[in-house]
Amino acid sequence: MNQKKCLECDTVIIGRIDKKFCSDYCRNTYNNKVNTESKNLIRNTNNRLKKNYKILAELNVSGKTKITRSRLNNQNFDFNYFTSIYTTKTGNVYHYVYDQGYLALENDYFLLIKRD
């Protein structure tokens, strides 16, 4: 008779025929190992988005502000992380981090706006 072994600790499983783990502890440990990489990616991305949002919100108190790229860079703003892009009929491209947005202007200036 072929005995099934636990996917985590390799002990013989007693019980149902479709059982994969010997205990809840082994099941949780196995699934935590499998999902660690994707969880880290999601956590790091969310942390970066939160940081970008905080920077935009702190610099844009009035709801519409003009600011330099160097000021954003000094705050460690990362232009690679945003939640959406909105292109106007005239071709202006706004990048948003949730409801805080920015539009690249001439001479390394940016228009910061808050969407209502």
C-alpha atoms as a printed R data frame, in Angstrom:
    type eleno elety resid chain resno       x      y       z
1   ATOM     1    CA   MET     A     1   0.000  0.000   0.000
2   ATOM     2    CA   ASN     A     2   1.302  3.448  -0.969
3   ATOM     3    CA   GLN     A     3   1.481  5.744   2.065
4   ATOM     4    CA   LYS     A     4   1.047  9.505   1.566
5   ATOM     5    CA   LYS     A     5   3.526 11.817   3.219
6   ATOM     6    CA   CYS     A     6   3.080 15.367   4.509
7   ATOM     7    CA   LEU     A     7   4.235 17.973   1.959
8   ATOM     8    CA   GLU     A     8   5.961 19.964   4.728
9   ATOM     9    CA   CYS     A     9   7.554 17.540   7.205
10  ATOM    10    CA   ASP     A    10   7.476 14.280   5.213
11  ATOM    11    CA   THR     A    11   5.754 12.245   7.954
12  ATOM    12    CA   VAL     A    12   3.178  9.588   7.046
13  ATOM    13    CA   ILE     A    13  -0.359 11.000   6.860
14  ATOM    14    CA   ILE     A    14  -3.166  9.176   8.625
15  ATOM    15    CA   GLY     A    15  -6.758 10.021   7.724
16  ATOM    16    CA   ARG     A    16  -8.604 11.052   4.613
17  ATOM    17    CA   ILE     A    17  -7.278  9.922   1.253
18  ATOM    18    CA   ASP     A    18  -7.011 13.498  -0.118
19  ATOM    19    CA   LYS     A    19  -5.159 14.888   2.906
20  ATOM    20    CA   LYS     A    20  -1.858 16.647   2.056
21  ATOM    21    CA   PHE     A    21  -0.585 17.713   5.490
22  ATOM    22    CA   CYS     A    22  -0.341 16.013   8.845
23  ATOM    23    CA   SER     A    23  -1.430 19.115  10.801
24  ATOM    24    CA   ASP     A    24  -2.626 22.705  10.513
25  ATOM    25    CA   TYR     A    25   0.850 23.841  11.539
26  ATOM    26    CA   CYS     A    26   2.452 22.046   8.557
27  ATOM    27    CA   ARG     A    27  -0.243 23.348   6.178
28  ATOM    28    CA   ASN     A    28   0.304 26.946   7.341
29  ATOM    29    CA   THR     A    29   4.093 26.666   7.246
30  ATOM    30    CA   TYR     A    30   4.041 25.209   3.734
31  ATOM    31    CA   ASN     A    31   1.654 27.862   2.375
32  ATOM    32    CA   ASN     A    32   3.616 30.690   4.020
33  ATOM    33    CA   LYS     A    33   6.784 29.498   2.291
34  ATOM    34    CA   VAL     A    34   5.040 29.235  -1.077
35  ATOM    35    CA   ASN     A    35   3.469 32.700  -0.848
36  ATOM    36    CA   THR     A    36   6.427 34.613   0.637
37  ATOM    37    CA   GLU     A    37   7.798 35.992  -2.645
38  ATOM    38    CA   SER     A    38   4.484 37.320  -3.929
39  ATOM    39    CA   LYS     A    39   3.619 38.740  -0.500
40  ATOM    40    CA   ASN     A    40   6.940 40.596  -0.375
41  ATOM    41    CA   LEU     A    41   6.376 42.097  -3.823
42  ATOM    42    CA   ILE     A    42   2.875 43.267  -2.912
43  ATOM    43    CA   ARG     A    43   3.966 44.632   0.473
44  ATOM    44    CA   ASN     A    44   6.927 46.520  -1.024
45  ATOM    45    CA   THR     A    45   4.789 47.967  -3.827
46  ATOM    46    CA   ASN     A    46   2.086 49.090  -1.395
47  ATOM    47    CA   ASN     A    47   4.684 50.671   0.886
48  ATOM    48    CA   ARG     A    48   6.148 52.597  -2.059
49  ATOM    49    CA   LEU     A    49   2.682 53.789  -3.121
50  ATOM    50    CA   LYS     A    50   1.951 54.950   0.439
51  ATOM    51    CA   LYS     A    51   5.230 56.844   0.551
52  ATOM    52    CA   ASN     A    52   4.534 58.537  -2.805
53  ATOM    53    CA   TYR     A    53   1.002 59.421  -1.681
54  ATOM    54    CA   LYS     A    54   2.281 60.955   1.546
55  ATOM    55    CA   ILE     A    55   4.848 63.051  -0.351
56  ATOM    56    CA   LEU     A    56   2.242 64.373  -2.807
57  ATOM    57    CA   ALA     A    57  -0.284 65.108  -0.039
58  ATOM    58    CA   GLU     A    58   2.292 66.995   2.060
59  ATOM    59    CA   LEU     A    59   3.504 69.090  -0.889
60  ATOM    60    CA   ASN     A    60   0.004 69.792  -2.235
61  ATOM    61    CA   VAL     A    61  -1.847 71.306   0.713
62  ATOM    62    CA   SER     A    62  -4.010 73.668  -1.369
63  ATOM    63    CA   GLY     A    63  -5.206 71.046  -3.880
64  ATOM    64    CA   LYS     A    64  -3.285 72.573  -6.802
65  ATOM    65    CA   THR     A    65   0.432 73.385  -6.579
66  ATOM    66    CA   LYS     A    66   3.362 73.908  -8.933
67  ATOM    67    CA   ILE     A    67   6.621 72.288  -7.823
68  ATOM    68    CA   THR     A    68  10.064 71.397  -9.168
69  ATOM    69    CA   ARG     A    69  11.335 67.894  -9.945
70  ATOM    70    CA   SER     A    70  14.248 68.437  -7.559
71  ATOM    71    CA   ARG     A    71  11.832 69.046  -4.677
72  ATOM    72    CA   LEU     A    72  10.106 65.745  -5.412
73  ATOM    73    CA   ASN     A    73  13.476 63.996  -5.763
74  ATOM    74    CA   ASN     A    74  14.623 65.466  -2.429
75  ATOM    75    CA   GLN     A    75  11.617 63.802  -0.812
76  ATOM    76    CA   ASN     A    76  12.604 60.481  -2.486
77  ATOM    77    CA   PHE     A    77   9.506 60.438  -4.695
78  ATOM    78    CA   ASP     A    78   9.597 57.432  -7.041
79  ATOM    79    CA   PHE     A    79   8.069 58.217 -10.452
80  ATOM    80    CA   ASN     A    80   7.804 54.494 -11.269
81  ATOM    81    CA   TYR     A    81   4.984 53.916  -8.762
82  ATOM    82    CA   PHE     A    82   1.485 55.273  -9.402
83  ATOM    83    CA   THR     A    83  -2.018 53.830  -9.423
84  ATOM    84    CA   SER     A    84  -3.488 55.267 -12.640
85  ATOM    85    CA   ILE     A    85  -2.898 57.465 -15.674
86  ATOM    86    CA   TYR     A    86  -5.388 59.966 -17.071
87  ATOM    87    CA   THR     A    87  -4.917 61.507 -20.516
88  ATOM    88    CA   THR     A    88  -6.965 64.627 -21.318
89  ATOM    89    CA   LYS     A    89  -8.464 65.423 -24.710
90  ATOM    90    CA   THR     A    90  -5.603 67.877 -25.274
91  ATOM    91    CA   GLY     A    91  -3.024 65.135 -24.637
92  ATOM    92    CA   ASN     A    92  -1.910 66.062 -21.109
93  ATOM    93    CA   VAL     A    93  -0.945 62.951 -19.154
94  ATOM    94    CA   TYR     A    94  -1.690 62.983 -15.419
95  ATOM    95    CA   HIS     A    95  -0.236 60.272 -13.190
96  ATOM    96    CA   TYR     A    96  -2.200 59.534 -10.028
97  ATOM    97    CA   VAL     A    97  -1.370 57.933  -6.725
98  ATOM    98    CA   TYR     A    98  -4.946 57.299  -5.608
99  ATOM    99    CA   ASP     A    99  -6.487 60.815  -5.589
100 ATOM   100    CA   GLN     A   100  -3.197 62.766  -5.663
101 ATOM   101    CA   GLY     A   101  -1.959 63.498  -9.169
102 ATOM   102    CA   TYR     A   102   0.880 65.185 -11.005
103 ATOM   103    CA   LEU     A   103   1.393 66.533 -14.497
104 ATOM   104    CA   ALA     A   104   4.844 67.087 -16.000
105 ATOM   105    CA   LEU     A   105   5.246 70.691 -17.174
106 ATOM   106    CA   GLU     A   106   8.098 72.447 -18.975
107 ATOM   107    CA   ASN     A   107  11.520 73.099 -17.380
108 ATOM   108    CA   ASP     A   108  11.263 70.214 -14.870
109 ATOM   109    CA   TYR     A   109   8.188 71.596 -13.142
110 ATOM   110    CA   PHE     A   110   5.182 69.573 -12.074
111 ATOM   111    CA   LEU     A   111   1.604 70.526 -11.393
112 ATOM   112    CA   LEU     A   112   0.291 68.687  -8.340
113 ATOM   113    CA   ILE     A   113  -3.475 68.282  -8.143
114 ATOM   114    CA   LYS     A   114  -5.991 66.518  -5.944
115 ATOM   115    CA   ARG     A   115  -8.887 64.780  -7.676
116 ATOM   116    CA   ASP     A   116 -12.285 65.389  -6.088
